[in-house]
Amino acid sequence: MSDRVNYLSYFYGSITREEAEDFLKQAGMADGLYLLRQSRNFLGGYALSLSNDKTCYHYTIEKQMSGHYAIAGGKNHNSPVDVCEYHAENSDGLVCLLKKPCNRPHGIQPKVGPFEDLKDQLIREYVQMTWNLEGQALEQAIISQKPQLEKLIATTAHERMPWFHGKKSREDSEACMLRGPRTNGKFLIRDRDSNGSYALCLLHEGKPYHYRIDRDKTGKLSIQDGKKFDTLWQMVDHYCHKSDGLLRVLTEPCSNPDHPVGMLYLLHYNCARRDMPMDSNVYESPYADPEELKEKTLYLKQDSLILEEKELGSGNFGTVKKGIYKMRKKDISVAVKVLKSNDPAVKDELMKEAHFMHQLDNPYIVRMIGICERECLMLVMELAEQGQLNKFLQAHKDVITITNVVELVHQVSMGMRYLEEKNYVHRDLAARNVLLVTQHYAKISDFGLSKAINAEENYYKAKTTGKWPLKWYAPESINFSKFSSKSDVWSFGVMMWEAFTFGQKPYKGKKIQEVLPMLENNERLESPARCPPEMYELMKDCWTLK
């Protein structure tokens, strides 16, 4: 998104409010004259500066957790560009319509923020060093987790700034400030307590003064009665330009003599970041190691598999047990689907699923390790120990946040995109078939109904019907047994609804004979109580008939 915005002639980058007003004044301050700039307060956000009646007005465009953009209290949009286009036709809370873009003067490029030029490099270095990923695995990790990584890097970037002194007492910080030149505006920031608060020490007329920096319930930082910021470095950047309640602007950092060099500090920094998918041992394939790849085969050695007594689940086919599979260089925990019947038809279905899954390799899809044949057929798969998404959400609905749900749904979309790129349809996407490795890591499972689709026709036509999950199906699949990536999108919308209702069943109490006329009459599942409006809009997009 930021790349597209950079090409806009009316985007000025990370300029201050005062600089924005200067540009508007130079352009004549006509009513409806506007420019777009990067927010200096909120991560990923923007600010709209608008002139009307010879006065400048400023509106923050915040980036929502869903990835949408909105002015406070306004409609959600896919991009800041869409926000501007909308307000060119609807004032909707603004002082006037956006009428004329204030284009950058010739030769002026968007101003790069203090963090933007470092961000991509820091993310790449962090992922490489933390999870030892290279090549395609590195790129996949960065793409799939970029919002989380950007926030992690941005909210810990102050650790590498010379003005940050970590855990230091008030007395020690004053002694440090009084050593060397006693420049007015000299400053440092230190940790204040374990609750995420800090203290700013500022030198004024040879005397150090202290300001408490608190974190509110939303995580925003501020000095008492001052502006709020997502990060410390944004706060410092702001107060370097204006005093805004301080005795004076910040001028010169009081350098920390113990300041760490390079990225290694991140590996040892005890930040309260949550687990990411890359932290698990099932993010990469167990065959990512070339030594293990030498022995990759669909049929596994019997003596390499150890079954545990613990049963993870059961179904018509048999049971799922926990086990250990001994590889060449390591042992891995696995889930083992044990066939209870030697019925050739059931065995044939299980073998089809195994062959299908063995072709898939994606961090957001449960990988097939192989098949083991003893007294019965066994499918050996990656272990996702937290189990089915719907049951997990039902059991933890009081502690799971909506942000967490959005994150898991996004991961499922990444796995489904991979399937579409491979020309496969899942045909059974539902919350029960999404397994959790951790609270923050989801994988798609159960490929018993999955099929390859004809690249030319882009759909699969089933010749016979079976025990199908019809309430998750698009009308064309119910009526004509026709399946495509588009029908998987419909199922994805229903799975989203399950997730945002924390595991409720869709169309509960209704038979499919009642549901189908509803769908054809353009009736849809209602928005879940805690679902963000933009997420429900996305669901409805999944349920369009044309």
C-alpha distance (Angstrom), angle and dihedral (degrees) to the residues before:
residue distance angle dihedral
M1 . . .
S2 3.80 . .
D3 3.82 90.1 .
R4 3.83 91.2 57.0
V5 3.81 92.3 46.9
N6 3.81 91.4 51.2
Y7 3.80 89.5 64.9
L8 3.80 93.6 56.5
S9 3.79 111.9 110.1
Y10 3.82 90.7 -142.1
F11 3.84 96.0 49.9
Y12 3.80 112.5 102.7
G13 3.81 101.4 -179.5
S14 3.80 122.0 -140.4
I15 3.81 100.2 -5.5
T16 3.80 123.8 144.5
R17 3.79 125.9 -108.2
E18 3.82 89.2 -106.4
E19 3.80 92.2 51.3
A20 3.81 89.3 50.3
E21 3.80 90.6 52.7
D22 3.82 90.5 49.7
F23 3.82 91.0 54.0
L24 3.82 91.3 49.0
K25 3.83 91.0 48.9
Q26 3.81 91.8 49.0
A27 3.83 88.3 52.6
G28 3.82 92.8 53.1
M29 3.84 105.3 -97.1
A30 3.82 93.4 -108.1
D31 3.80 115.9 177.6
G32 3.82 108.6 -88.2
L33 3.83 95.1 17.7
Y34 3.81 107.8 143.9
L35 3.80 145.8 171.1
L36 3.79 135.4 -169.2
R37 3.80 124.2 -131.3
Q38 3.77 138.5 172.2
S39 3.80 116.2 -91.9
R40 3.78 112.3 -111.2
N41 3.82 91.4 -163.8
F42 3.79 107.2 45.5
L43 3.81 129.4 49.3
G44 3.79 112.7 -112.2
G45 3.80 91.6 0.1
Y46 3.79 132.9 124.6
A47 3.80 137.3 -153.2
L48 3.79 128.7 -136.3
S49 3.81 116.2 -147.3
L50 3.81 114.9 -162.4
S51 3.80 134.6 177.6
N52 3.80 124.9 -145.2
D53 3.80 130.3 160.5
K54 3.84 89.8 -1.2
T55 3.83 90.9 -58.4
C56 3.83 128.9 111.2
Y57 3.79 120.5 -130.8
H58 3.81 126.1 -170.2
Y59 3.82 128.0 -155.7
T60 3.81 125.6 -172.9
I61 3.81 116.3 -134.0
E62 3.79 104.8 -156.8
K63 3.79 124.6 -159.5
Q64 3.81 109.3 -124.7
M65 3.80 124.6 -141.0
S66 3.82 87.9 -107.0
G67 3.81 91.2 58.9
H68 3.81 92.9 -105.8
Y69 3.81 124.0 125.8
A70 3.79 127.8 -131.9
I71 3.78 143.5 163.5
A72 3.83 108.2 -122.5
G73 3.79 108.5 -78.3
G74 3.81 92.3 6.0
K75 3.79 136.8 108.0
N76 3.80 122.6 -70.9
H77 3.79 118.8 -110.9
N78 3.79 135.2 -173.5
S79 3.81 94.4 -121.3
P80 3.82 142.2 2.8
V81 3.81 86.3 -105.4
D82 3.81 89.1 60.1
V83 3.82 89.0 49.7
C84 3.81 89.7 56.4
E85 3.80 93.6 45.1
Y86 3.81 91.0 50.0
H87 3.81 93.3 50.5
A88 3.79 90.8 48.8
E89 3.82 85.1 70.5
N90 3.82 102.1 26.0
S91 3.80 125.0 40.6
D92 3.84 88.9 -164.6
G93 3.81 96.2 170.1
L94 3.81 98.8 -20.0
V95 3.80 120.5 114.2
C96 3.83 89.6 -114.7
L97 3.81 142.6 -17.5
L98 3.80 119.7 -70.8
K99 3.80 101.0 -107.6
K100 3.78 109.9 162.8
P101 3.81 131.0 19.1
C102 3.79 115.5 -128.6
N103 3.79 98.1 -133.9
R104 3.79 121.0 -152.1
P105 3.82 114.1 -97.0
H106 3.79 115.2 -104.3
G107 3.80 111.7 -76.4
I108 3.83 95.1 17.8
Q109 3.82 114.4 120.9
P110 3.83 125.9 -166.3
K111 3.79 108.8 -81.1
V112 3.80 112.8 -112.8
G113 3.82 114.4 -129.6
P114 3.80 123.0 -123.8
F115 3.80 91.2 -102.5
E116 3.81 104.9 31.9
D117 3.80 96.6 77.2
L118 3.82 90.9 52.7
K119 3.80 99.7 39.2
D120 3.81 102.9 86.1
Q121 3.79 93.1 42.6
L122 3.82 91.9 49.6
I123 3.81 92.6 48.5
R124 3.81 92.7 49.5
E125 3.81 93.2 47.3
Y126 3.80 92.0 45.9
V127 3.83 94.7 51.3
Q128 3.81 92.1 44.9
M129 3.78 94.3 50.1
T130 3.81 99.3 37.4
W131 3.81 99.2 46.6
N132 3.82 101.6 17.2
L133 3.81 91.9 -126.4
E134 3.79 125.4 160.8
G135 3.80 138.9 176.4
Q136 3.80 118.2 -4.0
A137 3.82 93.7 -3.8
L138 3.81 89.2 56.3
E139 3.81 92.9 49.3
Q140 3.83 92.0 46.3
A141 3.81 91.1 51.6
I142 3.81 92.7 49.5
I143 3.82 94.1 46.6
S144 3.81 97.0 44.8
Q145 3.81 96.4 43.5
K146 3.81 100.8 30.8
P147 3.84 97.9 121.1
Q148 3.81 91.4 50.1
L149 3.81 92.8 43.5
E150 3.81 92.5 48.2
K151 3.78 90.5 51.7
L152 3.81 92.5 45.8
I153 3.80 93.3 49.5
A154 3.80 93.5 42.3
T155 3.79 94.5 49.0
T156 3.81 92.8 48.2
A157 3.83 97.9 38.0
H158 3.81 91.3 97.4
E159 3.82 87.1 70.7
R160 3.80 89.5 74.7
M161 3.80 95.3 45.9
P162 3.83 117.2 106.4
W163 3.82 92.1 -132.0
F164 3.82 94.3 59.9
H165 3.81 113.8 93.3
G166 3.80 102.3 175.5
K167 3.79 116.5 -152.6
K168 3.79 104.9 9.4
S169 3.80 129.3 142.7
R170 3.79 123.4 -117.3
E171 3.82 90.2 -111.2
D172 3.82 94.2 49.4
S173 3.80 91.8 48.0
E174 3.83 90.7 52.2
A175 3.82 90.9 49.4
C176 3.80 89.7 50.3
M177 3.82 91.8 49.7
L178 3.81 92.3 51.1
R179 3.80 93.8 52.4
G180 3.79 115.5 94.4
P181 3.82 123.6 -5.2
R182 3.82 113.4 5.5
T183 3.79 95.4 -145.3
N184 3.79 117.1 176.0
G185 3.81 107.6 -108.8
K186 3.81 94.7 26.6
F187 3.81 107.0 149.3
L188 3.79 149.3 172.8
I189 3.81 136.0 -174.9
R190 3.79 124.7 -142.0
D191 3.79 137.8 -178.9
R192 3.77 109.6 -92.7
D193 3.82 103.7 -172.4
S194 3.80 143.2 -24.3
N195 3.82 92.9 -88.9
G196 3.79 93.0 78.6
S197 3.79 97.9 -96.7
Y198 3.80 124.2 135.2
A199 3.79 139.0 -168.0
L200 3.81 128.2 -131.0
C201 3.80 115.4 -149.0
L202 3.83 112.9 -160.4
L203 3.81 128.1 -175.2
H204 3.82 115.2 -137.7
E205 3.81 123.6 171.0
G206 3.80 90.4 -16.0
K207 3.82 94.8 -52.4
P208 3.84 127.2 104.4
Y209 3.83 117.8 -127.8
H210 3.80 126.3 -168.5
Y211 3.81 130.0 -140.5
R212 3.77 123.4 -172.3
I213 3.83 116.5 -131.4
D214 3.81 112.0 -156.0
R215 3.79 131.9 -168.9
D216 3.82 116.9 -137.4
K217 3.81 127.6 -147.2
T218 3.81 91.5 -86.2
G219 3.82 91.9 53.1
K220 3.80 95.8 -106.8
L221 3.82 119.0 142.6
S222 3.80 126.4 -136.8
I223 3.78 145.4 155.6
Q224 3.82 109.8 -121.7
D225 3.83 110.3 -64.8
G226 3.81 90.0 -6.7
K227 3.80 135.0 119.9
K228 3.79 117.8 -67.4
F229 3.81 123.9 -120.5
D230 3.79 137.0 -173.4
T231 3.81 93.7 -139.3
L232 3.79 141.4 23.7
W233 3.80 93.5 -120.7
Q234 3.83 90.2 56.2
M235 3.79 89.1 51.4
V236 3.82 92.4 49.7
D237 3.80 91.1 47.5
H238 3.82 89.8 52.7
Y239 3.81 95.4 49.3
C240 3.80 91.0 46.4
H241 3.82 86.5 65.3
K242 3.81 100.9 39.9
S243 3.80 137.0 13.0
D244 3.83 92.2 -137.8
G245 3.83 94.5 178.4
L246 3.82 99.0 -20.7
L247 3.80 120.8 107.9
R248 3.81 88.6 -108.4
V249 3.81 142.2 -19.2
L250 3.78 120.2 -74.6
T251 3.79 110.0 -101.3
E252 3.80 115.7 162.5
P253 3.81 128.1 24.0
C254 3.79 116.6 -128.4
S255 3.80 96.3 -131.7
N256 3.78 120.0 -129.0
P257 3.83 107.8 -126.6
D258 3.81 89.4 -154.1
H259 3.81 93.4 51.4
P260 3.84 109.1 143.8
V261 3.79 119.1 -122.9
G262 3.80 125.4 -133.2
M263 3.78 129.0 -8.3
L264 3.81 98.8 -54.3
Y265 3.79 91.0 95.3
L266 3.80 89.1 69.1
L267 3.79 91.2 61.6
H268 3.78 91.3 56.6
Y269 3.78 99.3 30.6
N270 3.79 108.4 117.2
C271 3.79 94.8 -142.4
A272 3.77 119.2 161.2
R273 3.79 94.0 -117.7
R274 3.77 117.0 149.7
D275 3.78 123.5 -120.8
M276 3.79 116.9 -80.7
P277 3.82 127.3 -154.2
M278 3.82 89.3 -104.7
D279 3.82 89.3 63.1
S280 3.80 91.4 67.0
N281 3.79 125.0 84.4
V282 3.81 91.8 -125.8
Y283 3.81 98.6 60.0
E284 3.80 90.7 91.0
S285 3.78 123.7 41.0
P286 3.83 113.4 -97.6
Y287 3.80 83.7 -123.5
A288 3.82 93.5 59.4
D289 3.81 85.6 100.3
P290 3.84 107.0 83.6
E291 3.82 90.1 -140.9
E292 3.81 91.0 58.1
L293 3.80 91.9 43.0
K294 3.82 89.8 64.6
E295 3.80 89.8 69.5
K296 3.81 98.7 39.9
T297 3.79 110.7 133.7
L298 3.80 136.3 147.9
Y299 3.81 92.5 -122.5
L300 3.79 113.9 64.0
K301 3.80 128.8 -153.7
Q302 3.80 111.6 -99.4
D303 3.80 94.6 -135.6
S304 3.83 91.5 53.0
L305 3.82 92.8 66.6
I306 3.81 121.9 76.1
L307 3.80 116.0 -171.9
E308 3.79 120.6 -150.9
E309 3.79 124.1 -149.6
K310 3.81 92.3 -120.1
E311 3.79 111.3 109.0
L312 3.81 114.6 -150.5
G313 3.79 97.1 -172.5
S314 3.79 146.8 -41.2
G315 3.79 141.1 -133.4
N316 3.79 144.1 164.6
F317 3.81 90.4 -65.7
G318 3.82 95.8 52.4
T319 3.79 134.7 -92.3
V320 3.80 139.1 -35.6
K321 3.80 115.7 -134.8
K322 3.76 134.2 -176.7
G323 3.79 117.0 -113.8
I324 3.78 148.2 161.4
Y325 3.80 122.2 -116.4
K326 3.80 115.2 -159.1
M327 3.79 110.6 -142.5
R328 3.77 128.3 -175.2
K329 3.83 96.1 -88.5
K330 3.81 104.6 11.4
D331 3.79 146.7 18.9
I332 3.80 118.3 -118.4
S333 3.81 131.6 -163.4
V334 3.79 111.7 -118.8
A335 3.79 142.2 -179.2
V336 3.80 112.8 -126.9
K337 3.80 121.5 -155.9
V338 3.83 104.4 -151.8
L339 3.81 116.4 -159.3
K340 3.82 110.1 -136.4
S341 3.80 96.0 -167.4
N342 3.78 131.8 55.6
D343 3.81 89.6 -151.9
P344 3.84 103.7 143.0
A345 3.82 91.8 -138.9
V346 3.82 92.9 53.7
K347 3.80 90.9 44.1
D348 3.80 90.2 50.2
E349 3.83 91.4 52.7
L350 3.79 91.4 49.6
M351 3.81 91.4 49.2
K352 3.81 90.6 51.5
E353 3.81 89.6 52.7
A354 3.82 90.8 48.4
H355 3.81 94.1 50.5
F356 3.80 90.3 47.0
M357 3.80 95.2 48.9
H358 3.80 93.1 45.1
Q359 3.82 88.9 66.8
L360 3.82 93.3 56.5
D361 3.80 125.0 89.8
N362 3.79 116.5 169.4
P363 3.82 132.5 126.6
Y364 3.82 91.2 -123.4
I365 3.80 97.5 50.5
V366 3.81 125.4 73.4
R367 3.81 105.1 -110.1
M368 3.78 123.5 -135.0
I369 3.82 110.7 -128.6
G370 3.79 93.5 -172.5
I371 3.81 148.8 -86.4
C372 3.79 126.3 -68.6
E373 3.81 121.3 -165.6
R374 3.79 119.8 -158.1
E375 3.80 124.7 132.3
C376 3.80 84.7 -32.7
L377 3.80 137.0 17.7
M378 3.82 117.0 -90.2
L379 3.80 130.0 -168.8
V380 3.80 112.0 -151.6
M381 3.82 114.6 -153.1
E382 3.78 140.9 165.6
L383 3.78 113.2 -77.1
A384 3.81 119.2 -115.3
E385 3.78 97.8 -176.8
Q386 3.81 100.2 -172.1
G387 3.79 90.4 65.5
Q388 3.79 132.6 -151.6
L389 3.80 118.4 7.1
N390 3.82 95.4 -133.2
K391 3.82 93.7 52.5
F392 3.80 93.0 43.6
L393 3.80 91.5 52.1
Q394 3.81 91.9 47.0
A395 3.80 90.8 52.4
H396 3.82 96.1 44.4
K397 3.82 103.6 31.3
D398 3.81 92.2 124.9
V399 3.80 94.3 58.3
I400 3.83 104.7 30.7
T401 3.80 112.1 97.1
I402 3.79 125.2 -141.6
T403 3.82 87.7 -119.1
N404 3.81 88.1 58.7
V405 3.82 90.7 51.0
V406 3.82 91.2 49.9
E407 3.80 89.2 50.9
L408 3.83 93.4 52.5
V409 3.81 93.1 45.6
H410 3.81 89.1 50.8
Q411 3.81 90.3 53.9
V412 3.80 91.0 51.8
S413 3.82 88.5 52.1
M414 3.83 89.1 53.9
G415 3.80 90.7 53.3
M416 3.80 92.3 46.9
R417 3.79 91.3 49.3
Y418 3.81 87.9 55.5
L419 3.83 90.6 52.1
E420 3.80 91.1 50.1
E421 3.80 90.8 50.4
K422 3.82 87.8 53.2
N423 3.85 90.8 50.6
Y424 3.80 93.5 -115.4
V425 3.80 129.7 134.6
H426 3.79 119.0 -151.4
R427 3.84 98.8 -157.6
D428 3.81 93.5 -171.2
L429 3.79 106.3 59.7
A430 3.81 108.8 152.4
A431 3.80 136.6 132.7
R432 3.82 89.8 -97.8
N433 3.81 88.5 61.2
V434 3.80 94.8 50.8
L435 3.80 110.2 87.8
L436 3.79 126.1 -161.2
V437 3.78 122.8 -135.2
T438 3.81 88.5 -177.6
Q439 3.79 135.1 -12.0
H440 3.81 86.8 -87.0
Y441 3.82 101.6 39.8
A442 3.81 126.4 70.4
K443 3.81 131.6 -176.9
I444 3.81 130.2 -171.0
S445 3.80 114.9 -122.6
D446 3.82 143.1 170.6
F447 3.78 108.0 64.4
G448 3.81 95.8 175.9
L449 3.82 92.4 121.6
S450 3.81 96.9 35.7
K451 3.79 120.4 124.2
A452 3.78 140.2 -177.7
I453 3.80 112.3 -115.8
N454 3.76 129.3 -141.3
A455 3.80 107.7 -99.2
E456 3.81 90.9 -143.1
E457 3.81 98.1 46.3
N458 3.84 96.7 33.6
Y459 3.80 93.6 -147.3
Y460 3.80 143.5 76.1
K461 3.83 121.0 -132.2
A462 3.80 114.2 -153.7
K463 3.81 113.3 -140.9
T464 3.79 95.0 -159.9
T465 3.78 132.5 28.0
G466 3.77 125.6 -130.1
K467 3.76 141.1 169.1
W468 3.79 94.4 -40.4
P469 3.83 128.4 176.7
L470 3.81 91.7 -119.5
K471 3.82 97.1 173.2
W472 3.80 87.9 65.1
Y473 3.82 93.3 47.7
A474 3.78 131.3 99.4
P475 3.84 115.7 -118.0
E476 3.83 91.5 -107.4
S477 3.81 89.7 56.9
I478 3.82 92.4 48.6
N479 3.81 95.2 44.3
F480 3.81 102.6 34.8
S481 3.85 105.7 17.1
K482 3.80 87.2 -120.3
F483 3.82 119.0 150.1
S484 3.80 131.5 -173.8
S485 3.78 140.4 146.4
K486 3.82 85.5 -84.6
S487 3.81 91.3 59.3
D488 3.82 88.1 49.3
V489 3.82 86.9 54.6
W490 3.81 88.7 56.2
S491 3.82 89.6 52.1
F492 3.80 89.3 47.3
G493 3.81 88.6 57.8
V494 3.82 90.9 53.2
M495 3.81 89.9 47.3
M496 3.83 88.3 52.2
W497 3.80 89.4 52.2
E498 3.81 89.9 51.9
A499 3.80 90.5 50.3
F500 3.81 95.3 49.8
T501 3.83 91.2 46.7
F502 3.81 87.6 52.3
G503 3.78 95.3 -116.5
Q504 3.81 105.5 -33.0
K505 3.81 119.5 151.7
P506 3.83 116.6 -108.3
Y507 3.82 117.2 -115.5
K508 3.81 89.7 4.3
G509 3.80 112.8 -161.6
K510 3.81 93.2 14.7
K511 3.79 127.7 108.9
I512 3.80 120.3 -135.2
Q513 3.83 88.0 -110.8
E514 3.82 86.7 64.6
V515 3.81 95.6 40.9
L516 3.80 98.8 53.7
P517 3.85 96.0 59.0
M518 3.82 88.3 48.2
L519 3.80 91.1 55.1
E520 3.79 93.3 46.1
N521 3.82 88.0 50.1
N522 3.82 87.9 55.9
E523 3.82 93.9 -108.9
R524 3.80 114.9 144.3
L525 3.78 140.2 -174.7
E526 3.79 109.6 -75.9
S527 3.79 121.8 -109.7
P528 3.83 112.2 -86.2
A529 3.81 113.6 -111.8
R530 3.82 97.1 -111.2
C531 3.79 97.2 32.8
P532 3.83 116.8 123.3
P533 3.84 110.2 -119.6
E534 3.80 92.4 -119.7
M535 3.82 90.9 55.3
Y536 3.81 91.4 52.2
E537 3.81 89.4 49.1
L538 3.80 87.5 54.7
M539 3.81 90.6 51.2
K540 3.80 90.9 51.9
D541 3.81 89.3 49.8
C542 3.82 87.0 56.8
W543 3.82 89.8 53.3
T544 3.80 99.9 54.1
L545 3.79 114.2 126.6
K546 3.82 96.9 -147.2
